[in-house]
């Protein structure tokens, strides 16, 4: 299967899930931001890869807006050269509006991740010749007040149903991309990667998450991330 087929199946499977309080609304950018996500897969997701980096789930000013993992608007538009129409979720939280590529907020995690890729590899084609980036979970969860709720904070039954969908999609993606290394960006993603791919012949690992909520990431994230990559055998 190609990545587009796998991702469409993932979007359909997670849409069948239900989530109770404190989750008030769920955003699925694989639906309302499908066009830029599809463009990302078509332009950069063909063929095999040496390394796949796996994030947790969409950030409010990244993939939630652009459909691209860690999709800071400036980096997606100006470095990747991607831009496509984005619509709206069926129910939109007033504190988390979808502006698509008109979003003026920067996604700090995405600016750091893709900024590092631009600095070290230059053209996006050079980065994507070796690397690809996906998110483990395609959904963003919002509480009634607009606060983001991460997948690991869901009740056990909801979490297990979600993980079953995401594990299956991740395994299928790795069969298609055939990487040597699959690296979780942050602790959550690294644990899901290790659990999901236990029967696949890949080396798994972890790099520091670039979120500004992580104090370590605010002092030379790129240097620390490259050190983490070297620790599992990936040289830049």
N, CA, C and O of each residue as an XYZ file, in Angstrom:
944
protein
N       0.844     -1.200      0.000
C       0.000      0.000      0.000
C       0.878      1.248      0.000
O       1.987      1.237      0.535
N       0.375      2.323     -0.604
C       1.100      3.584     -0.517
C       0.626      4.376      0.695
O      -0.364      4.017      1.333
N       1.341      5.461      1.009
C       1.024      6.230      2.217
C      -0.348      6.880      2.140
O      -1.023      7.017      3.160
N      -0.767      7.278      0.958
C      -2.082      7.911      0.829
C      -3.184      6.915      1.184
O      -4.120      7.263      1.904
N      -3.084      5.698      0.694
C      -4.085      4.669      1.007
C      -4.099      4.363      2.498
O      -5.165      4.264      3.105
N      -2.920      4.215      3.085
C      -2.829      3.924      4.522
C      -3.420      5.058      5.350
O      -4.129      4.818      6.326
N      -3.126      6.288      4.957
C      -3.579      7.443      5.733
C      -5.082      7.634      5.612
O      -5.742      7.994      6.587
N      -5.622      7.398      4.440
C      -7.082      7.466      4.294
C      -7.764      6.429      5.182
O      -8.782      6.719      5.810
N      -7.211      5.239      5.234
C      -7.779      4.194      6.086
C      -7.690      4.578      7.559
O      -8.617      4.327      8.328
N      -6.566      5.191      7.950
C      -6.416      5.650      9.331
C      -7.454      6.712      9.665
O      -8.090      6.654     10.718
N      -7.627      7.677      8.778
C      -8.612      8.733      9.019
C     -10.005      8.154      9.201
O     -10.762      8.595     10.065
N     -10.338      7.168      8.387
C     -11.662      6.541      8.479
C     -11.813      5.771      9.791
O     -12.862      5.839     10.431
N     -10.771      5.041     10.193
C     -10.889      4.223     11.400
C     -10.996      5.063     12.660
O     -11.776      4.725     13.551
N     -10.235      6.150     12.763
C     -10.313      6.970     13.978
C     -11.609      7.776     14.021
O     -12.052      8.171     15.100
N     -12.224      8.024     12.863
C     -13.500      8.736     12.854
C     -14.616      7.923     13.486
O     -15.633      8.485     13.893
N     -14.446      6.622     13.574
C     -15.483      5.772     14.169
C     -15.391      5.741     15.687
O     -16.286      5.216     16.349
N     -14.325      6.294     16.247
C     -14.132      6.270     17.693
C     -14.935      7.373     18.366
O     -15.255      8.385     17.743
N     -15.256      7.178     19.629
C     -15.953      8.193     20.416
C     -15.139      8.505     21.670
O     -14.442      7.649     22.214
N     -15.251      9.762     22.109
C     -14.483     10.231     23.262
C     -15.411     11.028     24.176
O     -16.179     11.874     23.718
N     -15.326     10.746     25.464
C     -16.202     11.379     26.452
C     -15.458     12.486     27.184
O     -14.261     12.683     26.973
N     -16.179     13.216     28.056
C     -15.571     14.234     28.899
C     -14.349     13.658     29.618
O     -14.372     12.514     30.071
N     -13.291     14.452     29.719
C     -13.199     15.895     29.493
C     -12.910     16.322     28.051
O     -12.741     17.513     27.792
N     -12.849     15.381     27.113
C     -12.703     15.769     25.711
C     -14.031     16.329     25.225
O     -15.059     15.654     25.279
N     -14.000     17.571     24.749
C     -15.223     18.219     24.270
C     -15.320     18.183     22.750
O     -16.410     18.040     22.196
N     -14.186     18.311     22.081
C     -14.170     18.292     20.624
C     -12.900     17.615     20.124
O     -11.853     17.645     20.771
N     -13.028     17.016     18.971
C     -11.912     16.310     18.350
C     -11.710     16.867     16.948
O     -12.656     16.960     16.166
N     -10.471     17.238     16.636
C     -10.129     17.718     15.298
C      -9.381     16.603     14.555
O      -8.456     15.994     15.093
N      -9.797     16.352     13.323
C      -9.106     15.394     12.474
C      -8.620     16.109     11.216
O      -9.357     16.187     10.233
N      -7.389     16.633     11.229
C      -6.891     17.362     10.057
C      -6.724     16.488      8.820
O      -6.561     17.013      7.719
N      -6.760     15.159      8.979
C      -6.739     14.301      7.792
C      -8.040     14.414      7.008
O      -8.148     13.894      5.897
N      -9.019     15.090      7.581
C     -10.263     15.372      6.855
C     -10.257     16.794      6.317
O     -10.197     16.999      5.105
N     -10.319     17.779      7.209
C     -10.511     19.163      6.760
C      -9.243     19.778      6.174
O      -9.320     20.764      5.441
N      -8.074     19.207      6.487
C      -6.809     19.674      5.905
C      -6.188     18.575      5.045
O      -4.966     18.459      4.956
N      -7.040     17.773      4.415
C      -6.542     16.655      3.628
C      -5.711     17.107      2.433
O      -4.705     16.471      2.117
N      -6.099     18.175      1.768
C      -5.394     18.575      0.546
C      -3.917     18.883      0.788
O      -3.078     18.379      0.042
N      -3.554     19.688      1.797
C      -2.117     19.872      2.037
C      -1.434     18.619      2.551
O      -0.260     18.392      2.257
N      -2.156     17.794      3.324
C      -1.539     16.552      3.791
C      -1.248     15.630      2.613
O      -0.179     15.025      2.537
N      -2.188     15.528      1.712
C      -1.986     14.700      0.523
C      -0.817     15.222     -0.311
O      -0.020     14.444     -0.835
N      -0.724     16.546     -0.427
C       0.391     17.139     -1.178
C       1.729     16.806     -0.520
O       2.714     16.550     -1.212
N       1.768     16.808      0.807
C       2.982     16.434      1.552
C       3.378     14.991      1.244
O       4.549     14.700      1.000
N       2.396     14.093      1.257
C       2.681     12.690      0.973
C       3.121     12.495     -0.469
O       4.055     11.740     -0.740
N       2.459     13.163     -1.383
C       2.789     12.995     -2.800
C       4.177     13.535     -3.126
O       4.925     12.917     -3.884
N       4.517     14.673     -2.562
C       5.792     15.298     -2.915
C       6.972     14.664     -2.194
O       8.042     14.483     -2.775
N       6.770     14.326     -0.918
C       7.904     13.903     -0.102
C       7.813     12.474      0.423
O       8.776     11.987      1.014
N       6.689     11.784      0.228
C       6.492     10.482      0.850
C       6.581      9.290     -0.071
O       6.122      8.204      0.283
N       7.154      9.462     -1.231
C       7.286      8.346     -2.172
C       8.629      7.641     -1.980
O       9.635      8.279     -1.670
N       8.633      6.338     -2.166
C       9.870      5.585     -2.033
C      10.168      5.187     -0.604
O       9.338      5.368      0.286
N      11.359      4.644     -0.384
C      11.752      4.185      0.944
C      12.618      5.245      1.635
O      13.052      6.213      1.010
N      12.857      5.045      2.932
C      13.626      5.991      3.727
C      14.579      5.255      4.655
O      14.337      4.109      5.035
N      15.658      5.927      5.013
C      16.563      5.395      6.017
C      16.006      5.601      7.418
O      16.096      4.713      8.265
N      15.425      6.784      7.660
C      14.974      7.177      8.998
C      13.560      7.740      8.917
O      13.265      8.573      8.060
N      12.691      7.283      9.811
C      11.371      7.896      9.973
C      11.291      8.459     11.385
O      11.533      7.754     12.365
N      10.949      9.741     11.475
C      10.721     10.408     12.757
C       9.228     10.433     13.031
O       8.439     10.785     12.154
N       8.839     10.062     14.242
C       7.418      9.920     14.582
C       7.069     10.866     15.725
O       7.639     10.771     16.813
N       6.126     11.784     15.475
C       5.627     12.675     16.510
C       4.410     12.089     17.205
O       3.963     10.993     16.865
N       3.875     12.813     18.174
C       2.745     12.325     18.955
C       1.428     12.539     18.224
O       0.834     11.582     17.726
N       0.965     13.785     18.154
C      -0.294     14.107     17.481
C      -0.259     15.574     17.082
O       0.676     16.281     17.459
N      -1.245     16.057     16.332
C      -1.173     17.419     15.781
C      -1.117     18.510     16.848
O      -1.827     18.466     17.852
N      -0.251     19.487     16.597
C      -0.183     20.674     17.443
C      -1.172     21.725     16.977
O      -1.529     21.743     15.799
N      -1.635     22.618     17.876
C      -2.707     23.560     17.550
C      -2.362     24.579     16.478
O      -3.254     25.095     15.805
N      -1.075     24.875     16.310
C      -0.671     25.852     15.287
C       0.210     25.204     14.220
O       0.861     25.885     13.428
N       0.212     23.868     14.223
C       0.981     23.117     13.248
C       0.061     22.300     12.360
O      -0.635     22.848     11.504
N       0.056     20.979     12.565
C      -0.752     20.102     11.717
C      -2.240     20.422     11.808
O      -2.969     20.240     10.833
N      -2.694     20.888     12.947
C      -4.101     21.289     13.078
C      -4.466     22.347     12.045
O      -5.599     22.386     11.567
N      -3.516     23.196     11.702
C      -3.772     24.266     10.736
C      -3.411     23.867      9.302
O      -4.144     24.195      8.370
N      -2.304     23.170      9.120
C      -1.765     22.949      7.773
C      -1.901     21.521      7.258
O      -1.714     21.276      6.067
N      -2.226     20.571      8.143
C      -2.311     19.184      7.718
C      -0.979     18.483      7.587
O      -0.942     17.314      7.205
N       0.125     19.162      7.894
C       1.465     18.598      7.768
C       2.028     18.372      9.170
O       1.928     19.267     10.010
N       2.615     17.211      9.451
C       3.190     16.980     10.779
C       4.186     18.072     11.175
O       5.066     18.440     10.396
N       4.029     18.582     12.399
C       4.852     19.690     12.888
C       4.771     20.887     11.933
O       5.742     21.624     11.763
N       3.609     21.066     11.318
C       3.463     21.951     10.172
C       3.354     23.429     10.450
O       2.334     24.044     10.140
N       4.373     24.006     11.022
C       4.461     25.466     11.141
C       4.219     26.096      9.770
O       4.850     25.712      8.786
N       3.300     27.066      9.710
C       2.874     27.623      8.431
C       4.052     28.150      7.615
O       4.165     27.864      6.423
N       4.919     28.911      8.253
C       6.046     29.510      7.530
C       6.944     28.446      6.917
O       7.345     28.574      5.760
N       7.267     27.396      7.670
C       8.150     26.351      7.168
C       7.484     25.543      6.059
O       8.131     25.194      5.072
N       6.205     25.247      6.216
C       5.511     24.461      5.195
C       5.405     25.241      3.893
O       5.658     24.705      2.814
N       5.032     26.501      4.004
C       4.851     27.308      2.788
C       6.181     27.701      2.151
O       6.365     27.544      0.944
N       7.108     28.211      2.965
C       8.305     28.813      2.392
C       9.440     27.823      2.160
O      10.222     27.997      1.225
N       9.547     26.780      2.999
C      10.630     25.817      2.800
C      10.162     24.605      1.990
O      10.821     24.209      1.029
N       9.033     24.022      2.373
C       8.539     22.862      1.629
C       7.873     23.255      0.313
O       7.794     22.449     -0.614
N       7.395     24.497      0.236
C       6.710     24.931     -0.970
C       5.323     24.348     -1.110
O       4.835     24.150     -2.222
N       4.674     24.067      0.035
C       3.337     23.479      0.021
C       2.313     24.481      0.521
O       2.554     25.183      1.503
N       1.194     24.549     -0.135
C       0.045     25.319      0.344
C      -1.181     24.842     -0.412
O      -1.145     24.697     -1.634
N      -2.270     24.597      0.312
C      -3.502     24.119     -0.294
C      -4.667     24.534      0.592
O      -4.471     24.828      1.771
N      -5.870     24.561      0.045
C      -7.025     24.980      0.840
C      -7.280     24.064      2.040
O      -7.122     22.845      1.968
N      -7.677     24.692      3.136
C      -8.046     24.002      4.366
C      -9.454     24.446      4.726
O      -9.748     25.641      4.710
N     -10.328     23.501      5.051
C     -11.704     23.853      5.422
C     -11.814     23.912      6.947
O     -10.933     24.474      7.597
N     -12.863     23.353      7.525
C     -13.063     23.430      8.976
C     -13.614     22.108      9.489
O     -14.285     21.385      8.753
N     -13.334     21.790     10.744
C     -13.975     20.620     11.355
C     -15.488     20.822     11.440
O     -15.978     21.949     11.371
N     -16.209     19.735     11.587
C     -17.663     19.823     11.703
C     -18.057     20.673     12.902
O     -19.016     21.441     12.832
N     -17.320     20.539     14.001
C     -17.526     21.369     15.185
C     -16.199     22.040     15.517
O     -15.187     21.369     15.722
N     -16.213     23.347     15.566
C     -14.985     24.104     15.773
C     -15.024     24.817     17.121
O     -15.984     25.526     17.423
N     -14.004     24.635     17.915
C     -13.951     25.272     19.225
C     -13.654     26.762     19.040
O     -12.736     27.117     18.302
N     -14.418     27.638     19.701
C     -14.205     29.076     19.502
C     -12.822     29.561     19.920
O     -12.345     30.585     19.430
N     -12.177     28.828     20.826
C     -10.828     29.220     21.255
C      -9.731     28.564     20.411
O      -8.550     28.865     20.589
N     -10.107     27.690     19.515
C      -9.132     27.027     18.652
C      -9.621     27.063     17.200
O      -9.876     26.019     16.600
N      -9.751     28.283     16.636
C     -10.251     28.394     15.268
C      -9.237     27.861     14.255
O      -8.029     27.883     14.490
N      -9.748     27.392     13.146
C      -8.902     26.908     12.060
C      -8.764     28.022     11.030
O      -9.739     28.416     10.389
N      -7.547     28.519     10.882
C      -7.266     29.560      9.888
C      -6.478     29.019      8.710
O      -6.249     29.742      7.740
N      -6.059     27.765      8.774
C      -5.281     27.181      7.702
C      -3.967     27.929      7.505
O      -3.279     28.255      8.472
N      -3.625     28.195      6.257
C      -2.360     28.869      5.958
C      -2.409     30.371      6.246
O      -1.415     31.072      6.059
N      -3.560     30.863      6.698
C      -3.653     32.244      7.159
C      -3.338     32.361      8.652
O      -3.343     33.466      9.194
N      -3.064     31.239      9.324
C      -2.734     31.265     10.751
C      -1.474     32.086     10.977
O      -0.463     31.872     10.307
N      -1.527     33.013     11.904
C      -0.395     33.905     12.168
C       0.478     33.428     13.324
O       1.553     33.983     13.552
N       0.037     32.415     14.050
C       0.828     31.895     15.158
C       1.879     30.916     14.637
O       1.599     30.122     13.739
N       3.069     30.970     15.190
C       4.099     30.002     14.843
C       3.931     28.739     15.686
O       3.551     28.809     16.854
N       4.211     27.616     15.098
C       4.272     26.352     15.826
C       5.738     26.144     16.202
O       6.543     25.735     15.365
N       6.082     26.422     17.449
C       7.484     26.441     17.849
C       8.150     25.090     17.606
O       9.272     25.029     17.104
N       7.458     24.006     17.962
C       8.041     22.681     17.746
C       8.360     22.462     16.272
O       9.427     21.955     15.926
N       7.418     22.851     15.403
C       7.632     22.687     13.979
C       8.700     23.605     13.432
O       9.477     23.207     12.565
N       8.750     24.843     13.935
C       9.792     25.769     13.493
C      11.175     25.227     13.858
O      12.124     25.387     13.091
N      11.294     24.590     15.020
C      12.570     24.025     15.428
C      12.922     22.788     14.600
O      14.045     22.665     14.110
N      11.968     21.878     14.447
C      12.252     20.642     13.716
C      12.591     20.915     12.259
O      13.632     20.483     11.765
N      11.708     21.636     11.571
C      11.942     21.893     10.154
C      13.057     22.917      9.955
O      13.747     22.891      8.936
N      13.237     23.819     10.921
C      14.359     24.749     10.842
C      15.687     24.012     10.899
O      16.631     24.362     10.190
N      15.757     22.989     11.747
C      16.967     22.151     11.805
C      17.184     21.438     10.475
O      18.306     21.378      9.973
N      16.106     20.898      9.904
C      16.225     20.199      8.620
C      16.725     21.147      7.532
O      17.568     20.769      6.719
N      16.219     22.353      7.512
C      16.646     23.332      6.509
C      18.114     23.709      6.713
O      18.878     23.821      5.754
N      18.494     23.901      7.973
C      19.865     24.316      8.270
C      20.876     23.228      7.905
O      21.946     23.525      7.374
N      20.542     21.987      8.185
C      21.501     20.894      8.008
C      21.492     20.296      6.608
O      22.506     19.775      6.144
N      20.327     20.372      5.922
C      20.215     19.693      4.632
C      19.993     20.649      3.459
O      20.151     20.252      2.305
N      19.629     21.901      3.741
C      19.375     22.848      2.663
C      18.011     22.627      2.043
O      16.995     22.906      2.681
N      17.962     22.137      0.824
C      16.693     21.912      0.125
C      15.910     20.783      0.782
O      16.507     19.823      1.269
N      14.580     20.883      0.805
C      13.788     19.811      1.426
C      14.021     18.458      0.787
O      13.959     17.437      1.471
N      14.289     18.428     -0.518
C      14.521     17.151     -1.190
C      15.716     16.413     -0.601
O      15.730     15.182     -0.566
N      16.718     17.156     -0.138
C      17.888     16.521      0.472
C      17.534     15.888      1.813
O      17.994     14.791      2.127
N      16.721     16.578      2.601
C      16.283     16.010      3.880
C      15.422     14.777      3.647
O      15.646     13.733      4.259
N      14.435     14.895      2.759
C      13.477     13.805      2.569
C      14.069     12.626      1.801
O      13.438     11.572      1.732
N      15.248     12.770      1.230
C      15.915     11.623      0.626
C      16.297     10.588      1.683
O      16.362      9.393      1.395
N      16.549     11.057      2.913
C      16.922     10.152      4.007
C      15.829     10.016      5.053
O      15.669      8.946      5.640
N      15.072     11.083      5.298
C      14.144     11.149      6.428
C      12.698     11.304      5.946
O      12.435     11.785      4.844
N      11.789     10.885      6.799
C      10.384     11.239      6.644
C       9.823     11.465      8.032
O      10.327     10.912      9.009
N       8.769     12.287      8.122
C       8.170     12.638      9.413
C       6.676     12.345      9.374
O       5.977     12.778      8.459
N       6.194     11.616     10.362
C       4.770     11.321     10.494
C       4.362     11.579     11.941
O       5.210     11.678     12.827
N       3.072     11.684     12.167
C       2.541     11.690     13.521
C       1.903     10.338     13.810
O       1.240      9.756     12.952
N       2.109      9.848     15.019
C       1.512      8.576     15.426
C      -0.007      8.660     15.413
O      -0.672      7.813     14.817
N      -0.557      9.673     16.064
C      -2.004      9.868     16.158
C      -2.400     11.077     15.314
O      -1.765     12.125     15.432
N      -3.421     10.971     14.472
C      -3.812     12.099     13.625
C      -4.792     13.064     14.272
O      -5.117     14.093     13.681
N      -5.268     12.757     15.467
C      -6.321     13.546     16.097
C      -5.773     14.520     17.130
O      -4.788     14.241     17.815
N      -6.440     15.680     17.226
C      -6.188     16.644     18.302
C      -7.416     16.672     19.202
O      -8.545     16.729     18.715
N      -7.198     16.633     20.504
C      -8.284     16.557     21.481
C      -8.357     17.857     22.269
O      -7.352     18.328     22.802
N      -9.555     18.434     22.340
C      -9.748     19.703     23.031
C     -10.728     19.530     24.186
O     -11.778     18.905     24.045
N     -10.361     20.097     25.326
C     -11.278     20.130     26.453
C     -12.239     21.301     26.301
O     -12.079     22.121     25.396
N     -13.232     21.387     27.174
C     -14.277     22.409     27.031
C     -13.702     23.819     27.014
O     -14.214     24.681     26.299
N     -12.651     24.070     27.785
C     -12.056     25.398     27.831
C     -11.077     25.670     26.711
O     -10.518     26.764     26.635
N     -10.857     24.697     25.838
C      -9.937     24.870     24.722
C      -8.560     24.285     24.950
O      -7.720     24.310     24.051
N      -8.311     23.751     26.158
C      -7.003     23.181     26.461
C      -6.777     21.911     25.665
O      -7.687     21.099     25.499
N      -5.549     21.744     25.170
C      -5.176     20.530     24.456
C      -5.061     19.367     25.434
O      -4.513     19.518     26.526
N      -5.580     18.203     25.037
C      -5.459     16.996     25.858
C      -4.723     15.937     25.044
O      -5.181     15.548     23.970
N      -3.606     15.481     25.542
C      -2.783     14.553     24.778
C      -3.354     13.127     24.841
O      -4.063     12.791     25.790
N      -3.051     12.290     23.840
C      -3.651     10.945     23.787
C      -3.382     10.095     25.009
O      -4.231      9.290     25.391
N      -2.236     10.248     25.629
C      -1.905      9.430     26.792
C      -2.763      9.753     28.006
O      -2.776      8.989     28.971
N      -3.487     10.884     27.974
C      -4.345     11.273     29.092
C      -5.792     10.792     28.912
O      -6.646     11.074     29.753
N      -6.065     10.079     27.836
C      -7.413      9.550     27.622
C      -7.667      8.376     28.567
O      -6.718      7.724     29.004
N      -8.945      8.095     28.890
C      -9.254      6.898     29.680
C      -8.767      5.630     28.970
O      -8.590      5.622     27.752
N      -8.559      4.584     29.726
C      -7.929      3.378     29.197
C      -8.666      2.828     27.980
O      -8.034      2.522     26.969
N      -9.988      2.696     28.056
C     -10.738      2.097     26.946
C     -10.617      2.937     25.682
O     -10.419      2.399     24.593
N     -10.735      4.259     25.825
C     -10.589      5.142     24.665
C      -9.170      5.083     24.110
O      -8.961      5.062     22.897
N      -8.224      5.057     24.999
C      -6.812      5.040     24.601
C      -6.478      3.756     23.836
O      -5.794      3.804     22.814
N      -6.951      2.629     24.321
C      -6.634      1.363     23.677
C      -7.259      1.273     22.290
O      -6.635      0.764     21.359
N      -8.487      1.764     22.148
C      -9.133      1.747     20.831
C      -8.386      2.642     19.847
O      -8.203      2.287     18.682
N      -7.954      3.811     20.333
C      -7.187      4.725     19.488
C      -5.845      4.116     19.107
O      -5.441      4.166     17.945
N      -5.158      3.544     20.083
C      -3.836      2.964     19.817
C      -3.921      1.822     18.807
O      -3.014      1.649     17.993
N      -4.994      1.049     18.853
C      -5.138     -0.052     17.897
C      -5.154      0.467     16.466
O      -4.527     -0.120     15.584
N      -5.869      1.564     16.232
C      -5.913      2.172     14.899
C      -4.552      2.727     14.504
O      -4.078      2.506     13.390
N      -3.939      3.440     15.417
C      -2.675      4.108     15.113
C      -1.524      3.119     14.976
O      -0.645      3.307     14.135
N      -1.521      2.066     15.794
C      -0.490      1.032     15.681
C      -0.540      0.374     14.309
O       0.488      0.178     13.661
N      -1.748      0.038     13.881
C      -1.907     -0.631     12.588
C      -1.400      0.256     11.450
O      -0.694     -0.213     10.557
N      -1.761      1.524     11.488
C      -1.322      2.443     10.433
C       0.190      2.627     10.455
O       0.827      2.666      9.402
N       0.773      2.741     11.660
C       2.224      2.917     11.758
C       2.950      1.699     11.195
O       3.937      1.843     10.473
N       2.470      0.508     11.520
C       3.107     -0.699     10.984
C       3.029     -0.725      9.459
O       4.006     -1.053      8.786
N       1.861     -0.377      8.920
C       1.702     -0.372      7.463
C       2.616      0.663      6.813
O       3.214      0.400      5.770
N       2.724      1.845      7.434
C       3.614      2.875      6.890
C       5.059      2.410      6.881
O       5.793      2.676      5.930
N       5.472      1.719      7.935
C       6.860      1.285      8.004
C       7.136      0.156      7.009
O       8.256      0.047      6.510
N       6.157     -0.671      6.713
C       6.331     -1.667      5.663
C       6.547     -0.959      4.325
O       7.380     -1.377      3.522
N       5.799      0.105      4.095
C       5.908      0.848      2.840
C       7.217      1.615      2.750
O       7.876      1.583      1.710
N       7.605      2.300      3.810
C       8.810      3.132      3.797
C      10.093      2.332      4.017
O      11.181      2.775      3.648
N       9.955      1.153      4.619
C      11.072      0.234      4.854
C      12.297      0.908      5.470
O      13.403      0.746      4.954
N      12.128      1.660      6.560
C      13.278      2.358      7.151
C      14.180      1.407      7.925
O      13.778      0.312      8.318
N      15.406      1.858      8.132
C      16.315      1.156      9.027
C      16.102      1.603     10.463
O      16.254      0.818     11.398
N      15.744      2.884     10.631
C      15.546      3.468     11.956
C      14.163      4.106     12.034
O      13.721      4.759     11.089
N      13.482      3.914     13.164
C      12.227      4.621     13.446
C      12.391      5.265     14.815
O      12.564      4.584     15.826
N      12.334      6.591     14.824
C      12.709      7.359     16.011
C      11.517      8.163     16.520
O      10.943      8.962     15.779
N      11.150      7.960     17.758
C      10.089      8.739     18.366
C      10.585     10.113     18.768
O      11.674     10.249     19.326
N       9.790     11.129     18.488
C      10.104     12.496     18.899
C       9.428     12.708     20.251
O       8.235     13.005     20.315
N      10.176     12.559     21.302
C       9.625     12.636     22.647
C       9.310     11.258     23.207
O       9.325     10.261     22.485
N       9.030     11.217     24.486
C       8.860      9.968     25.227
C       7.632      9.190     24.766
O       7.713      7.982     24.542
N       6.493      9.872     24.623
C       5.267      9.169     24.236
C       5.453      8.454     22.904
O       5.193      7.256     22.792
N       5.905      9.196     21.893
C       6.050      8.613     20.562
C       7.056      7.473     20.568
O       6.842      6.455     19.909
N       8.150      7.630     21.306
C       9.157      6.569     21.366
C       8.575      5.287     21.948
O       8.877      4.197     21.462
N       7.749      5.401     22.979
C       7.130      4.219     23.584
C       6.158      3.556     22.627
O       6.110      2.328     22.544
N       5.369      4.363     21.893
C       4.417      3.784     20.943
C       5.149      3.139     19.774
O       4.731      2.088     19.286
N       6.217      3.746     19.328
C       7.017      3.154     18.248
C       7.546      1.795     18.688
O       7.414      0.813     17.958
N       8.143      1.729     19.872
C       8.723      0.478     20.354
C       7.655     -0.600     20.509
O       7.888     -1.759     20.164
N       6.479     -0.223     21.028
C       5.417     -1.205     21.230
C       4.808     -1.661     19.912
O       4.487     -2.839     19.749
N       4.648     -0.731     18.968
C       3.982     -1.049     17.705
C       4.842     -1.893     16.780
O       4.331     -2.742     16.050
N       6.145     -1.661     16.811
C       7.037     -2.245     15.808
C       7.908     -3.356     16.373
O       8.968     -3.661     15.826
N       7.465     -3.954     17.459
C       8.286     -4.957     18.137
C       8.601     -6.135     17.221
O       9.639     -6.776     17.391
N       7.731     -6.439     16.252
C       7.960     -7.575     15.364
C       8.595     -7.175     14.037
O       8.816     -8.028     13.178
N       8.893     -5.879     13.856
C       9.512     -5.431     12.611
C      11.017     -5.245     12.802
O      11.481     -4.873     13.880
N      11.758     -5.511     11.744
C      13.228     -5.470     11.813
C      13.727     -4.045     11.628
O      14.316     -3.706     10.602
N      13.485     -3.224     12.633
C      13.948     -1.837     12.603
C      14.609     -1.521     13.935
O      14.324     -2.149     14.954
N      15.495     -0.537     13.906
C      16.078     -0.006     15.135
C      15.234      1.169     15.585
O      14.988      2.094     14.811
N      14.790      1.139     16.825
C      13.968      2.222     17.354
C      14.782      3.058     18.338
O      15.797      2.610     18.871
N      14.315      4.273     18.563
C      15.008      5.159     19.485
C      14.182      6.395     19.763
O      12.989      6.439     19.463
N      14.824      7.399     20.338
C      14.124      8.602     20.776
C      15.018      9.814     20.634
O      16.220      9.753     20.894
N      14.410     10.933     20.211
C      15.084     12.224     20.297
C      14.258     13.147     21.183
O      13.066     12.929     21.401
N      14.908     14.161     21.677
C      14.250     15.157     22.516
C      13.136     15.844     21.738
O      13.317     16.206     20.576
N      11.987     16.023     22.377
C      10.889     16.748     21.731
C      11.210     18.243     21.705
O      11.701     18.785     22.696
N      10.936     18.920     20.570
C      11.294     20.337     20.474
C      10.291     21.306     21.098
O      10.412     22.516     20.909
N       9.318     20.803     21.829
C       8.311     21.678     22.426
C       8.928     22.675     23.405
O       9.808     22.309     24.184
N       8.474     23.939     23.374
C       8.956     24.916     24.355
C       8.517     24.593     25.773
O       9.043     25.165     26.728
N       7.554     23.677     25.924
C       7.150     23.245     27.260
C       8.201     22.361     27.912
O       8.148     22.109     29.116
N       9.147     21.894     27.125
C      10.246     21.067     27.631
C      11.460     21.967     27.860
O      12.066     22.414     26.886
N      11.834     22.246     29.096
C      12.935     23.182     29.354
C      14.227     22.819     28.637
O      14.957     23.706     28.196
N      14.520     21.528     28.513
C      15.752     21.112     27.844
C      15.754     21.503     26.365
O      16.812     21.725     25.776
N      14.571     21.586     25.775
C      14.479     21.911     24.355
C      14.731     23.386     24.079
O      14.953     23.776     22.933
N      14.697     24.199     25.115
C      14.861     25.636     24.935
C      16.319     26.088     24.972
O      16.611     27.280     24.876
N      17.218     25.139     25.109
C      18.652     25.470     25.119
C      19.373     24.543     24.142
O      19.927     23.518     24.539
N      19.359     24.909     22.883
C      20.085     24.141     21.874
C      19.437     22.827     21.523
O      20.079     21.778     21.577
N      18.152     22.875     21.157
C      17.447     21.637     20.841
C      18.135     20.849     19.726
O      18.302     19.636     19.850
N      18.533     21.505     18.653
C      19.098     20.802     17.498
C      20.355     20.026     17.874
O      20.554     18.902     17.413
N      21.193     20.615     18.699
C      22.428     19.940     19.126
C      22.086     18.674     19.904
O      22.695     17.624     19.701
N      21.091     18.789     20.806
C      20.704     17.628     21.605
C      20.042     16.558     20.741
O      20.272     15.365     20.940
N      19.220     16.984     19.783
C      18.554     16.023     18.906
C      19.571     15.249     18.069
O      19.434     14.039     17.891
N      20.583     15.938     17.557
C      21.603     15.249     16.773
C      22.407     14.283     17.639
O      22.806     13.217     17.170
N      22.645     14.639     18.878
C      23.326     13.722     19.789
C      22.491     12.470     20.013
O      23.023     11.361     20.064
N      21.175     12.651     20.145
C      20.267     11.504     20.300
C      20.293     10.616     19.061
O      20.269      9.391     19.175
N      20.341     11.224     17.882
C      20.406     10.441     16.645
C      21.710      9.657     16.567
O      21.711      8.484     16.191
N      22.816     10.300     16.919
C      24.113      9.617     16.887
C      24.134      8.425     17.833
O      24.788      7.417     17.563
N      23.408      8.548     18.952
C      23.416      7.479     19.948
C      22.824      6.183     19.404
O      23.151      5.102     19.893
N      21.963      6.279     18.405
C      21.402      5.050     17.807
C      22.044      4.718     16.472
O      21.635      3.766     15.807
N      23.058      5.501     16.069
C      23.804      5.183     14.866
C      23.497      6.011     13.645
O      23.968      5.690     12.553
N      22.709      7.084     13.796
C      22.348      7.935     12.665
C      23.269      9.132     12.630
O      23.270      9.945     13.553
N      24.047      9.247     11.578
C      24.980     10.355     11.421
C      24.432     11.348     10.418
O      23.882     10.963      9.386
N      24.583     12.635     10.724
C      24.095     13.694      9.846
C      25.260     14.188      8.984
O      25.082     15.087      8.162
